[in-house]
Amino acid sequence: MTMALHTIHDVKRMEHEAMIRFVQAHPYLAFYCLLIGMPLLILALLFAVTSAAALVLSLLFGWL
């Protein structure tokens, strides 16, 4: 269990360092990714989760 937690911590640290390097190398691109990309990603995930829930409910209630 401790090894898994250390591995997760290391992956998070490496991901954070890679993000910092990207932002330092491409500040304008990073700004637009955060300004446009993140809201679109959130909307896409919201659509996917809502569609999956609606599909499960429609199958449960026999609407399909």
C-alpha positions, 0 to 999 in steps of 0.5 A, spaced: 500 500 500 505 504 501 508 503 495 502 505 491 501 511 495 509 513 493 508 511 486 501 516 485 505 521 489 511 521 484 506 521 478 503 527 481 509 530 482 512 529 475 505 531 472 506 538 476 513 539 473 511 537 466 506 542 467 510 548 470 515 547 464 510 547 459 507 554 462 514 557 462 516 555 455 509 557 452 505 562 456 501 564 451 499 557 449 498 555 456 493 561 457 489 560 451 489 552 453 486 554 460 481 559 458 478 555 452 480 548 453 478 547 460 471 549 460 470 545 453 473 539 457 468 540 463 462 541 458 464 535 455 465 531 461 458 533 464 455 531 457 458 524 457 456 523 465 449 526 464 448 522 457 450 515 461 446 517 467 440 518 462 441 512 458 441 508 464 435 511 467 431 510 460 433 502 460 431 502 467 424 505 466 423 501 459 423 508 455 428 505 449 
